[in-house]
């Protein structure tokens, strides 16, 4: 499973980075966009 969020990675509660997960590490928007475009080319 791949999870996405606005920013890559994860942070501790109160880390202060808007758009970064506090639970599981996630792929940020730019990486998700590139992955989806690559998958579309292979389909």
Secondary structure in CASP SS format (residue, H / E / C, confidence):
PFRMAT SS
TARGET T0000
AUTHOR 0000-0000-0000
METHOD secondary structure of the structure
MODEL  1
X C 1.00
X C 1.00
X C 1.00
X E 1.00
X C 1.00
X C 1.00
X C 1.00
X C 1.00
X E 1.00
X E 1.00
X C 1.00
X C 1.00
X C 1.00
X C 1.00
X C 1.00
X C 1.00
X C 1.00
X C 1.00
X C 1.00
X C 1.00
X E 1.00
X C 1.00
X C 1.00
X C 1.00
X C 1.00
X E 1.00
X E 1.00
X C 1.00
X H 1.00
X H 1.00
X H 1.00
X H 1.00
X H 1.00
X H 1.00
X H 1.00
X H 1.00
X H 1.00
X H 1.00
X H 1.00
X H 1.00
X H 1.00
X H 1.00
X C 1.00
END
